[in-house]
Structure formats: C-alpha cells, structure tokens
C-alpha cells in the first residue's frame, strides 16, 4: 500500500520554511476584530446593517512601511422584510502601507489596506445556495499602541465579483 502526502501539506511546508527562516527579521502579529457592517448599493437596498468578525495573521519588517495580513472574515446581515439572513465570509490577503512608518517609534499611525480574497456569499433574496467568487477590498485604519499589544479601528470597502454583494465593515480590533 503506497502512501502519498497531500498537496496541501507540501504547500504549507514549502511556505513555512521561508517564513520561519525570516521570522527573526519580521514582526509577526495575530489580530482579532469585530464591528458594524454596512451593506451598500443594491445589496444595501435588500439588507439591514449587520456585524462582522475578523481573525488574522500579519507580518511586517521593522522600519518598513509595507506589511501583509491574511484574514478570515465573516459578515451577517438581516434581509429586509423577512427573517432570512445574508452572509459574506471569506479569506483575504492584504497589503498594508503605514503612512507614518519610520517617522516615529512606537506611536499611533494611519495606514492604508487593500487586497484580494476568496468570498462565499449567500443571498436568500436570490437563492438559498451559497456562491463562491473572487473579490477585492480597500480601506484605511488607525492603529495605536497599548501595553504589550495594539488596538486598531479600520473601515474597508469589499466587493465580490459576479454578485451584487458590496459592504463596508467598520471594525475595532486588537493585535498582539
């Protein structure tokens, strides 16, 4: 009986080796956040404001303006006039540009964030089945250090291809 190693295990191992090798040069953080999500456009015409939850892993070299963050997101909305709920969840990969990097040490900063993602959406107005599509997001935030961790407030515009799903989560989170 032959045993094969699943492709996903090999891919994770190949990605982990360079990340572990450069771990000393990078600052890695874990973030969690939650907040209000506002549906926009035609999607907003059918749904009320909802909530969002974010979990992510980020990396940035000390002294650099550019960082990266991978996140899992979940957004839920009440569909107007019914007891149904619309959902938008996904995995995003984002670049973060710190507008104040290098100018100050360990102080508050403004940043821009944007990237692409793989989204799963469900709109009961159209169908009870979920759809998966590529999408993108862009926004900005404000991060401020606290004792041993930092907190942030950010807003991003998300749009999902081949759907009317457009939303703006306004999130408060912590990174450590």
Backbone as JSON Lines, residues from 0, in Angstrom:
{"i":0,"aa":"X","n":[0.84,-1.17,0.0],"ca":[0.0,0.0,0.0],"c":[0.89,1.23,0.0]}
{"i":1,"aa":"X","n":[0.75,2.09,-0.99],"ca":[1.58,3.29,-1.05],"c":[0.87,4.45,-0.36]}
{"i":2,"aa":"X","n":[1.67,5.28,0.23],"ca":[1.12,6.45,0.91],"c":[1.6,7.69,0.18]}
{"i":3,"aa":"X","n":[0.69,8.61,-0.04],"ca":[1.07,9.86,-0.68],"c":[0.81,10.99,0.3]}
{"i":4,"aa":"X","n":[1.62,12.01,0.18],"ca":[1.46,13.19,1.02],"c":[0.52,14.15,0.31]}
{"i":5,"aa":"X","n":[-0.56,14.6,0.99],"ca":[-1.49,15.52,0.35],"c":[-0.78,16.79,-0.1]}
{"i":6,"aa":"X","n":[-1.24,17.33,-1.24],"ca":[-0.66,18.55,-1.8],"c":[-0.67,19.7,-0.78]}
{"i":7,"aa":"X","n":[-1.76,19.82,0.0],"ca":[-1.87,20.93,0.96],"c":[-0.77,20.87,2.02]}
{"i":8,"aa":"X","n":[-0.39,19.67,2.44],"ca":[0.68,19.53,3.45],"c":[2.01,19.98,2.85]}
{"i":9,"aa":"X","n":[2.27,19.6,1.6],"ca":[3.52,20.0,0.94],"c":[3.54,21.51,0.74]}
{"i":10,"aa":"X","n":[2.41,22.09,0.31],"ca":[2.35,23.54,0.09],"c":[2.6,24.31,1.38]}
{"i":11,"aa":"X","n":[1.98,23.89,2.47],"ca":[2.18,24.56,3.76],"c":[3.63,24.45,4.2]}
{"i":12,"aa":"X","n":[4.23,23.28,4.04],"ca":[5.63,23.1,4.42],"c":[6.55,23.99,3.6]}
{"i":13,"aa":"X","n":[6.3,24.07,2.29],"ca":[7.15,24.91,1.43],"c":[7.01,26.4,1.77]}
{"i":14,"aa":"X","n":[5.82,26.81,2.17],"ca":[5.62,28.21,2.56],"c":[6.17,28.49,3.95]}
{"i":15,"aa":"X","n":[6.11,27.52,4.84],"ca":[6.53,27.73,6.22],"c":[8.05,27.86,6.36]}
{"i":16,"aa":"X","n":[8.81,27.14,5.56],"ca":[10.27,27.18,5.68],"c":[10.82,28.59,5.49]}
{"i":17,"aa":"X","n":[10.48,29.31,4.39],"ca":[11.0,30.66,4.25],"c":[10.49,31.6,5.34]}
{"i":18,"aa":"X","n":[9.24,31.39,5.77],"ca":[8.69,32.26,6.81],"c":[9.43,32.05,8.13]}
{"i":19,"aa":"X","n":[9.72,30.81,8.48],"ca":[10.45,30.53,9.71],"c":[11.89,31.05,9.63]}
{"i":20,"aa":"X","n":[12.49,30.94,8.46],"ca":[13.87,31.41,8.29],"c":[13.97,32.92,8.45]}
{"i":21,"aa":"X","n":[12.93,33.64,8.06],"ca":[12.98,35.09,8.17],"c":[12.22,35.62,9.38]}
{"i":22,"aa":"X","n":[11.81,34.75,10.28],"ca":[11.0,35.16,11.43],"c":[11.72,36.16,12.32]}
{"i":23,"aa":"X","n":[13.05,36.05,12.44],"ca":[13.77,36.98,13.29],"c":[13.75,38.39,12.71]}
{"i":24,"aa":"X","n":[13.74,38.52,11.39],"ca":[13.77,39.84,10.77],"c":[12.38,40.47,10.68]}
{"i":25,"aa":"X","n":[11.33,39.7,10.84],"ca":[9.97,40.2,10.71],"c":[9.27,40.28,12.06]}
{"i":26,"aa":"X","n":[8.33,41.2,12.13],"ca":[7.45,41.27,13.27],"c":[6.14,40.63,12.86]}
{"i":27,"aa":"X","n":[5.77,39.54,13.5],"ca":[4.54,38.84,13.2],"c":[3.52,39.13,14.29]}
{"i":28,"aa":"X","n":[2.26,39.32,13.89],"ca":[1.22,39.56,14.89],"c":[-0.05,38.8,14.52]}
{"i":29,"aa":"X","n":[-0.86,38.57,15.52],"ca":[-2.16,37.93,15.4],"c":[-3.19,39.0,15.71]}
{"i":30,"aa":"X","n":[-4.26,39.1,14.92],"ca":[-5.27,40.12,15.2],"c":[-6.67,39.51,15.22]}
{"i":31,"aa":"X","n":[-7.52,40.09,16.04],"ca":[-8.94,39.75,16.1],"c":[-9.72,41.06,16.15]}
{"i":32,"aa":"X","n":[-10.86,41.09,15.5],"ca":[-11.67,42.3,15.47],"c":[-13.13,41.98,15.24]}
{"i":33,"aa":"X","n":[-13.96,42.98,15.47],"ca":[-15.4,42.85,15.25],"c":[-15.99,44.25,15.13]}
{"i":34,"aa":"X","n":[-17.2,44.31,14.59],"ca":[-17.85,45.61,14.49],"c":[-19.1,45.6,13.64]}
{"i":35,"aa":"X","n":[-19.47,46.78,13.21],"ca":[-20.67,47.04,12.4],"c":[-20.32,46.88,10.93]}
{"i":36,"aa":"X","n":[-21.22,46.27,10.15],"ca":[-21.02,46.18,8.7],"c":[-22.21,46.83,8.0]}
{"i":37,"aa":"X","n":[-21.91,47.74,7.07],"ca":[-22.93,48.45,6.31],"c":[-23.0,47.9,4.9]}
{"i":38,"aa":"X","n":[-24.14,47.34,4.48],"ca":[-24.27,46.9,3.09],"c":[-24.45,48.13,2.2]}
{"i":39,"aa":"X","n":[-23.94,48.09,0.97],"ca":[-24.04,49.24,0.08],"c":[-24.67,48.84,-1.25]}
{"i":40,"aa":"X","n":[-25.05,49.83,-2.05],"ca":[-25.62,49.59,-3.38],"c":[-26.9,48.79,-3.33]}
{"i":41,"aa":"X","n":[-27.12,47.97,-4.35],"ca":[-28.31,47.13,-4.44],"c":[-28.37,46.14,-3.28]}
{"i":42,"aa":"X","n":[-27.21,45.66,-2.83],"ca":[-27.16,44.77,-1.67],"c":[-27.69,45.48,-0.43]}
{"i":43,"aa":"X","n":[-27.37,46.77,-0.28],"ca":[-27.86,47.58,0.83],"c":[-29.34,47.86,0.76]}
{"i":44,"aa":"X","n":[-29.89,47.86,-0.45],"ca":[-31.34,48.05,-0.61],"c":[-32.13,46.88,-0.05]}
{"i":45,"aa":"X","n":[-31.53,45.69,-0.02],"ca":[-32.22,44.47,0.43],"c":[-31.85,44.04,1.85]}
{"i":46,"aa":"X","n":[-30.8,44.63,2.42],"ca":[-30.3,44.17,3.71],"c":[-30.07,45.32,4.68]}
{"i":47,"aa":"X","n":[-30.29,45.03,5.96],"ca":[-30.0,46.0,7.02],"c":[-28.54,45.88,7.42]}
{"i":48,"aa":"X","n":[-28.07,46.85,8.2],"ca":[-26.71,46.79,8.74],"c":[-26.55,45.5,9.54]}
{"i":49,"aa":"X","n":[-25.34,44.98,9.54],"ca":[-25.07,43.74,10.24],"c":[-23.82,43.84,11.09]}
{"i":50,"aa":"X","n":[-23.2,42.7,11.3],"ca":[-21.98,42.68,12.11],"c":[-20.88,41.92,11.39]}
{"i":51,"aa":"X","n":[-19.64,42.1,11.85],"ca":[-18.5,41.4,11.28],"c":[-17.58,40.87,12.37]}
{"i":52,"aa":"X","n":[-16.86,39.81,12.02],"ca":[-15.83,39.22,12.87],"c":[-14.62,38.96,11.98]}
{"i":53,"aa":"X","n":[-13.43,39.29,12.48],"ca":[-12.19,39.15,11.72],"c":[-11.15,38.43,12.58]}
{"i":54,"aa":"X","n":[-10.41,37.5,11.98],"ca":[-9.27,36.85,12.62],"c":[-8.15,36.85,11.59]}
{"i":55,"aa":"X","n":[-6.95,37.29,11.99],"ca":[-5.89,37.37,11.0],"c":[-4.49,37.16,11.55]}
{"i":56,"aa":"X","n":[-3.56,37.05,10.62],"ca":[-2.15,36.91,10.91],"c":[-1.41,37.89,10.01]}
{"i":57,"aa":"X","n":[-0.57,38.75,10.6],"ca":[0.13,39.76,9.83],"c":[1.63,39.69,10.01]}
{"i":58,"aa":"X","n":[2.33,40.34,9.08],"ca":[3.79,40.35,9.14],"c":[4.29,41.68,8.57]}
{"i":59,"aa":"X","n":[5.33,42.23,9.23],"ca":[5.94,43.47,8.78],"c":[7.38,43.51,9.24]}
{"i":60,"aa":"X","n":[8.28,43.97,8.37],"ca":[9.67,44.13,8.77],"c":[9.8,45.42,9.56]}
{"i":61,"aa":"X","n":[10.58,45.42,10.65],"ca":[10.78,46.65,11.42],"c":[11.36,47.75,10.53]}
{"i":62,"aa":"X","n":[10.8,48.95,10.66],"ca":[11.27,50.09,9.89],"c":[10.7,50.2,8.49]}
{"i":63,"aa":"X","n":[9.95,49.2,8.05],"ca":[9.36,49.21,6.72],"c":[7.95,49.8,6.76]}
{"i":64,"aa":"X","n":[7.56,50.45,5.68],"ca":[6.2,50.98,5.58],"c":[5.21,49.92,5.12]}
{"i":65,"aa":"X","n":[5.71,48.84,4.51],"ca":[4.84,47.84,3.91],"c":[4.73,46.6,4.79]}
{"i":66,"aa":"X","n":[3.5,46.15,4.99],"ca":[3.23,44.93,5.74],"c":[2.19,44.1,5.01]}
{"i":67,"aa":"X","n":[1.95,42.9,5.51],"ca":[0.98,42.0,4.9],"c":[0.11,41.38,5.98]}
{"i":68,"aa":"X","n":[-1.15,41.1,5.63],"ca":[-2.06,40.48,6.59],"c":[-2.98,39.51,5.85]}
{"i":69,"aa":"X","n":[-3.09,38.29,6.34],"ca":[-4.05,37.31,5.84],"c":[-5.16,37.21,6.88]}
{"i":70,"aa":"X","n":[-6.42,37.21,6.41],"ca":[-7.53,37.23,7.36],"c":[-8.67,36.31,6.94]}
{"i":71,"aa":"X","n":[-9.36,35.82,7.93],"ca":[-10.64,35.16,7.74],"c":[-11.69,36.15,8.2]}
{"i":72,"aa":"X","n":[-12.74,36.35,7.4],"ca":[-13.79,37.32,7.74],"c":[-15.16,36.65,7.71]}
{"i":73,"aa":"X","n":[-16.08,37.18,8.51],"ca":[-17.47,36.73,8.5],"c":[-18.35,37.95,8.71]}
{"i":74,"aa":"X","n":[-19.36,38.14,7.85],"ca":[-20.31,39.24,7.95],"c":[-21.71,38.67,7.83]}
{"i":75,"aa":"X","n":[-22.63,39.17,8.64],"ca":[-24.03,38.7,8.58],"c":[-24.96,39.9,8.58]}
{"i":76,"aa":"X","n":[-26.03,39.8,7.77],"ca":[-26.99,40.89,7.61],"c":[-28.4,40.34,7.71]}
{"i":77,"aa":"X","n":[-29.33,41.12,8.26],"ca":[-30.75,40.76,8.25],"c":[-31.34,41.24,6.94]}
{"i":78,"aa":"X","n":[-32.01,40.33,6.22],"ca":[-32.66,40.7,4.98],"c":[-33.96,41.44,5.31]}
{"i":79,"aa":"X","n":[-34.18,42.58,4.68],"ca":[-35.35,43.41,4.98],"c":[-36.65,42.69,4.63]}
{"i":80,"aa":"X","n":[-37.62,42.8,5.53],"ca":[-38.95,42.25,5.28],"c":[-39.08,40.75,5.48]}
{"i":81,"aa":"X","n":[-37.99,40.08,5.87],"ca":[-38.06,38.62,6.08],"c":[-37.25,38.28,7.34]}
{"i":82,"aa":"X","n":[-37.29,37.02,7.71],"ca":[-36.46,36.58,8.83],"c":[-35.16,35.95,8.33]}
{"i":83,"aa":"X","n":[-34.93,36.02,7.01],"ca":[-33.71,35.45,6.42],"c":[-32.49,36.32,6.7]}
{"i":84,"aa":"X","n":[-31.34,35.7,6.58],"ca":[-30.07,36.4,6.78],"c":[-29.18,36.19,5.57]}
{"i":85,"aa":"X","n":[-28.49,37.26,5.17],"ca":[-27.47,37.17,4.12],"c":[-26.12,37.06,4.81]}
{"i":86,"aa":"X","n":[-25.2,36.35,4.18],"ca":[-23.86,36.14,4.75],"c":[-22.8,36.46,3.71]}
{"i":87,"aa":"X","n":[-21.68,36.95,4.17],"ca":[-20.49,37.12,3.33],"c":[-19.29,36.75,4.19]}
{"i":88,"aa":"X","n":[-18.6,35.7,3.79],"ca":[-17.42,35.28,4.53],"c":[-16.3,35.05,3.53]}
{"i":89,"aa":"X","n":[-15.09,34.92,4.03],"ca":[-14.01,34.67,3.1],"c":[-12.64,34.71,3.73]}
{"i":90,"aa":"X","n":[-11.66,34.56,2.86],"ca":[-10.26,34.64,3.23],"c":[-9.64,35.71,2.34]}
{"i":91,"aa":"X","n":[-8.97,36.69,2.95],"ca":[-8.36,37.77,2.18],"c":[-6.86,37.84,2.44]}
{"i":92,"aa":"X","n":[-6.14,38.3,1.43],"ca":[-4.72,38.58,1.55],"c":[-4.54,40.06,1.25]}
{"i":93,"aa":"X","n":[-3.96,40.81,2.2],"ca":[-3.91,42.26,2.09],"c":[-2.51,42.82,2.26]}
{"i":94,"aa":"X","n":[-2.24,43.89,1.54],"ca":[-1.03,44.68,1.75],"c":[-1.43,45.87,2.61]}
{"i":95,"aa":"X","n":[-0.55,46.25,3.53],"ca":[-0.81,47.39,4.42],"c":[0.34,48.38,4.24]}
{"i":96,"aa":"X","n":[-0.01,49.63,4.01],"ca":[1.0,50.67,3.88],"c":[0.84,51.64,5.04]}
{"i":97,"aa":"X","n":[1.83,51.68,5.92],"ca":[1.83,52.56,7.08],"c":[2.27,53.94,6.64]}
{"i":98,"aa":"X","n":[1.39,54.93,6.76],"ca":[1.68,56.28,6.31],"c":[2.71,57.0,7.18]}
{"i":99,"aa":"X","n":[2.97,56.47,8.39],"ca":[3.89,57.14,9.31],"c":[5.1,56.29,9.67]}
{"i":100,"aa":"X","n":[5.33,55.19,8.96],"ca":[6.44,54.3,9.31],"c":[7.77,55.02,9.2]}
{"i":101,"aa":"X","n":[8.64,54.79,10.16],"ca":[9.97,55.38,10.16],"c":[10.03,56.78,10.74]}
{"i":102,"aa":"X","n":[8.89,57.49,10.76],"ca":[8.93,58.85,11.27],"c":[8.81,58.9,12.8]}
{"i":103,"aa":"X","n":[8.19,57.89,13.36],"ca":[8.03,57.84,14.82],"c":[8.23,56.42,15.28]}
{"i":104,"aa":"X","n":[8.58,56.27,16.53],"ca":[8.8,54.93,17.07],"c":[7.74,54.62,18.11]}
{"i":105,"aa":"X","n":[7.0,53.52,17.89],"ca":[6.01,53.03,18.84],"c":[4.92,54.05,19.16]}
{"i":106,"aa":"X","n":[4.42,54.75,18.13],"ca":[3.32,55.68,18.34],"c":[2.17,55.31,17.4]}
{"i":107,"aa":"X","n":[1.1,56.01,17.53],"ca":[-0.08,55.78,16.7],"c":[0.24,56.01,15.23]}
{"i":108,"aa":"X","n":[-0.49,55.34,14.35],"ca":[-0.25,55.55,12.93],"c":[-1.52,55.34,12.1]}
{"i":109,"aa":"X","n":[-1.57,56.03,10.99],"ca":[-2.6,55.84,9.99],"c":[-2.07,54.88,8.93]}
{"i":110,"aa":"X","n":[-2.95,54.03,8.37],"ca":[-2.49,53.11,7.34],"c":[-3.56,52.91,6.29]}
{"i":111,"aa":"X","n":[-3.11,52.48,5.12],"ca":[-3.98,52.08,4.02],"c":[-3.9,50.56,3.91]}
{"i":112,"aa":"X","n":[-5.01,49.92,3.56],"ca":[-5.03,48.47,3.44],"c":[-5.87,48.09,2.22]}
{"i":113,"aa":"X","n":[-5.44,47.05,1.54],"ca":[-6.2,46.57,0.39],"c":[-5.69,45.23,-0.07]}
{"i":114,"aa":"X","n":[-6.54,44.48,-0.74],"ca":[-6.11,43.18,-1.23],"c":[-7.22,42.44,-1.95]}
{"i":115,"aa":"X","n":[-6.95,41.16,-2.17],"ca":[-7.91,40.31,-2.85],"c":[-8.35,39.19,-1.91]}
{"i":116,"aa":"X","n":[-9.45,38.56,-2.27],"ca":[-9.95,37.48,-1.42],"c":[-10.81,36.49,-2.17]}
{"i":117,"aa":"X","n":[-11.09,35.41,-1.48],"ca":[-11.97,34.36,-1.97],"c":[-13.18,34.38,-1.04]}
{"i":118,"aa":"X","n":[-14.34,34.78,-1.55],"ca":[-15.52,35.03,-0.74],"c":[-16.6,33.97,-0.99]}
{"i":119,"aa":"X","n":[-17.33,33.66,0.07],"ca":[-18.51,32.83,-0.02],"c":[-19.68,33.7,0.42]}
{"i":120,"aa":"X","n":[-20.71,33.82,-0.43],"ca":[-21.85,34.67,-0.11],"c":[-23.14,33.87,-0.22]}
{"i":121,"aa":"X","n":[-24.11,34.31,0.55],"ca":[-25.45,33.71,0.49],"c":[-26.45,34.85,0.57]}
{"i":122,"aa":"X","n":[-27.28,34.97,-0.46],"ca":[-28.33,35.97,-0.51],"c":[-29.68,35.27,-0.69]}
{"i":123,"aa":"X","n":[-30.45,35.08,0.38],"ca":[-31.74,34.38,0.27],"c":[-32.7,35.05,-0.71]}
{"i":124,"aa":"X","n":[-32.53,36.36,-0.95],"ca":[-33.38,37.08,-1.89],"c":[-33.32,36.43,-3.28]}
{"i":125,"aa":"X","n":[-32.13,35.92,-3.66],"ca":[-31.94,35.31,-4.97],"c":[-31.96,33.79,-4.93]}
{"i":126,"aa":"X","n":[-31.34,33.2,-3.91],"ca":[-31.22,31.75,-3.86],"c":[-30.83,31.33,-2.45]}
{"i":127,"aa":"X","n":[-31.17,30.1,-2.1],"ca":[-30.78,29.61,-0.78],"c":[-29.38,29.01,-0.79]}
{"i":128,"aa":"X","n":[-28.79,28.91,-1.98],"ca":[-27.46,28.32,-2.1],"c":[-26.36,29.4,-1.99]}
{"i":129,"aa":"X","n":[-25.22,28.99,-1.5],"ca":[-24.06,29.89,-1.4],"c":[-23.34,29.94,-2.73]}
{"i":130,"aa":"X","n":[-22.66,31.06,-2.96],"ca":[-21.81,31.22,-4.13],"c":[-20.4,31.51,-3.65]}
{"i":131,"aa":"X","n":[-19.41,31.1,-4.41],"ca":[-18.02,31.47,-4.09],"c":[-17.44,32.21,-5.28]}
{"i":132,"aa":"X","n":[-16.8,33.33,-4.99],"ca":[-16.24,34.19,-6.01],"c":[-15.02,34.93,-5.48]}
{"i":133,"aa":"X","n":[-14.23,35.42,-6.4],"ca":[-13.09,36.27,-6.06],"c":[-13.62,37.68,-5.82]}
{"i":134,"aa":"X","n":[-12.95,38.44,-4.99],"ca":[-13.33,39.83,-4.75],"c":[-12.12,40.63,-4.31]}
{"i":135,"aa":"X","n":[-12.35,41.89,-3.98],"ca":[-11.27,42.75,-3.52],"c":[-11.78,43.69,-2.44]}
{"i":136,"aa":"X","n":[-10.83,44.29,-1.72],"ca":[-11.18,45.25,-0.67],"c":[-10.13,46.34,-0.61]}
{"i":137,"aa":"X","n":[-10.55,47.51,-0.14],"ca":[-9.64,48.65,0.02],"c":[-10.17,49.53,1.16]}
{"i":138,"aa":"X","n":[-9.27,50.09,1.94],"ca":[-9.71,50.94,3.04],"c":[-8.56,51.56,3.79]}
{"i":139,"aa":"X","n":[-8.84,51.95,5.01],"ca":[-7.83,52.58,5.84],"c":[-8.13,52.36,7.3]}
{"i":140,"aa":"X","n":[-7.15,52.68,8.13],"ca":[-7.33,52.49,9.56],"c":[-6.39,53.33,10.38]}
{"i":141,"aa":"X","n":[-6.58,53.23,11.67],"ca":[-5.78,53.95,12.67],"c":[-5.39,52.94,13.73]}
{"i":142,"aa":"X","n":[-4.09,52.79,13.96],"ca":[-3.59,51.85,14.96],"c":[-2.89,52.62,16.07]}
{"i":143,"aa":"X","n":[-3.11,52.18,17.31],"ca":[-2.46,52.84,18.45],"c":[-1.96,51.79,19.43]}
{"i":144,"aa":"X","n":[-0.72,52.0,19.91],"ca":[-0.12,51.01,20.81],"c":[-0.71,51.09,22.22]}
{"i":145,"aa":"X","n":[-0.8,49.94,22.84],"ca":[-1.19,49.85,24.24],"c":[-0.1,49.04,24.94]}
{"i":146,"aa":"X","n":[-0.26,48.72,26.16],"ca":[0.77,47.99,26.9],"c":[0.82,46.53,26.49]}
{"i":147,"aa":"X","n":[1.82,46.15,25.67],"ca":[2.0,44.77,25.25],"c":[1.23,44.37,24.01]}
{"i":148,"aa":"X","n":[0.38,45.2,23.49],"ca":[-0.37,44.92,22.26],"c":[-0.82,46.24,21.66]}
{"i":149,"aa":"X","n":[-1.47,46.2,20.53],"ca":[-2.0,47.43,19.95],"c":[-3.48,47.23,19.6]}
{"i":150,"aa":"X","n":[-4.16,48.34,19.42],"ca":[-5.57,48.33,19.03],"c":[-5.71,49.09,17.71]}
{"i":151,"aa":"X","n":[-6.75,48.78,16.97],"ca":[-6.96,49.48,15.71],"c":[-8.45,49.67,15.43]}
{"i":152,"aa":"X","n":[-8.73,50.69,14.62],"ca":[-10.06,50.94,14.09],"c":[-9.87,51.07,12.59]}
{"i":153,"aa":"X","n":[-10.66,50.33,11.81],"ca":[-10.5,50.42,10.36],"c":[-11.83,50.23,9.65]}
{"i":154,"aa":"X","n":[-11.89,50.75,8.43],"ca":[-13.05,50.58,7.56],"c":[-12.54,50.19,6.18]}
{"i":155,"aa":"X","n":[-13.21,49.23,5.57],"ca":[-12.83,48.76,4.23],"c":[-14.06,48.56,3.37]}
{"i":156,"aa":"X","n":[-13.92,48.84,2.1],"ca":[-14.98,48.57,1.12],"c":[-14.67,47.23,0.48]}
{"i":157,"aa":"X","n":[-15.61,46.28,0.55],"ca":[-15.45,44.96,-0.06],"c":[-16.43,44.84,-1.22]}
{"i":158,"aa":"X","n":[-15.99,44.27,-2.32],"ca":[-16.87,43.96,-3.44],"c":[-16.57,42.54,-3.91]}
{"i":159,"aa":"X","n":[-17.62,41.79,-4.2],"ca":[-17.48,40.39,-4.6],"c":[-17.92,40.26,-6.05]}
{"i":160,"aa":"X","n":[-17.03,39.72,-6.89],"ca":[-17.3,39.56,-8.33],"c":[-18.53,38.7,-8.57]}
{"i":161,"aa":"X","n":[-19.22,38.97,-9.68],"ca":[-20.37,38.19,-10.15],"c":[-21.55,38.2,-9.18]}
{"i":162,"aa":"X","n":[-21.58,39.14,-8.25],"ca":[-22.71,39.28,-7.32],"c":[-22.97,40.77,-7.11]}
{"i":163,"aa":"X","n":[-24.05,41.06,-6.39],"ca":[-24.33,42.44,-6.01],"c":[-23.8,42.74,-4.6]}
{"i":164,"aa":"X","n":[-23.05,41.8,-4.04],"ca":[-22.59,41.93,-2.66],"c":[-21.48,42.98,-2.56]}
{"i":165,"aa":"X","n":[-21.8,44.06,-1.84],"ca":[-20.87,45.15,-1.56],"c":[-21.13,45.57,-0.11]}
{"i":166,"aa":"X","n":[-20.07,45.73,0.67],"ca":[-20.28,46.09,2.07],"c":[-19.05,46.78,2.64]}
{"i":167,"aa":"X","n":[-19.28,47.52,3.73],"ca":[-18.22,48.24,4.42],"c":[-18.23,47.85,5.89]}
{"i":168,"aa":"X","n":[-17.31,46.98,6.31],"ca":[-17.2,46.68,7.74],"c":[-16.38,47.78,8.44]}
{"i":169,"aa":"X","n":[-16.88,48.23,9.55],"ca":[-16.17,49.19,10.41],"c":[-15.83,48.41,11.66]}
{"i":170,"aa":"X","n":[-14.53,48.12,11.83],"ca":[-14.1,47.17,12.86],"c":[-13.19,47.8,13.9]}
{"i":171,"aa":"X","n":[-13.32,47.31,15.12],"ca":[-12.37,47.62,16.19],"c":[-11.69,46.3,16.53]}
{"i":172,"aa":"X","n":[-10.36,46.33,16.64],"ca":[-9.66,45.1,16.91],"c":[-8.41,45.29,17.73]}
{"i":173,"aa":"X","n":[-7.8,44.2,18.08],"ca":[-6.53,44.2,18.81],"c":[-5.55,43.31,18.07]}
{"i":174,"aa":"X","n":[-4.27,43.66,18.16],"ca":[-3.2,42.88,17.55],"c":[-2.14,42.62,18.62]}
{"i":175,"aa":"X","n":[-1.67,41.38,18.69],"ca":[-0.64,41.03,19.66],"c":[0.3,39.98,19.1]}
